[in-house]
């Protein structure tokens, strides 16, 4: 089971200096992957319901910024991390397709994958914050169908043979274009996030894996069973889907973390706060998880 940690590019700890120290330490200490998060707009007020808990609910005013500010942008942060690390994978947990231009996204991701030497893992979701999409002047309607086509366009630009690529879909109509630079990975792994039935179905249909937010091993096992049912509907072998999960905050004991491996997790993110915590966990716990 891989073990990863967040990139501290959001919240009160976030500074360029701390991100540099954290990611280079994680790289040298033997962690497998570092993860960034994605919000481009942090509305003061929102009517959108946060959908990741078992019971979706409207959040308080300034809740997003209270958690994430200062919020260093995801894609530029990944490029920075690619340049200061050597071996650790770089992931998104998760990137919101709803708020990003698909052609620009394909180019940015290919560039990061090239600069990192093929270390990018792209976790995606359709988003929950309508006010963010509206502020970005991006369409919110039919965002599931838009996400499916966004993924198809990414893979077409990254993998189709020949000097030019074109794409003709419902939402994107791209004339022949030069696709270079293509990513090192052909294609970059796309890991579908979410806990709803449509998200699990999308992971089973078109994902290279499935990624969850923080949850217990017991809840992970429940959702994994639903994922397997979705794979059955689409005649897909569930063993071909990698599962990425985040352990709840405070869960750092090796025995507790190994329960996630028993539940079928391939890559687990642990929640650590300080450089000392990062080093101590690497010295004392990582060897027991290998």
Secondary structure, DSSP 8 states (H G I E B T S, - for coil): -EEEEE---BSTT--HHHHHHHHHHHHHHT-SEEEE---S---SS---EE-SSSS-EE--TTHHHHHH-SB--HHHHHHHHHHH-SSSEEEEEEEEGGGS-HHHHHHHHHHHHHHHTS-EEEEEE--S-HHHHHHTT---TTHHHHHHHHHHHHHHHHH--SS-EEEE-SS-EEEEE---S--SSSS-EEEEE-SSHHHHHHHHHH-SEEEEEE--HHHHHHHHHHHHHHHHHTT--GGGSEEEEE--TT---HHHHHHHHHTT-SEEE----SHHHHHHHHHHTHHHH-
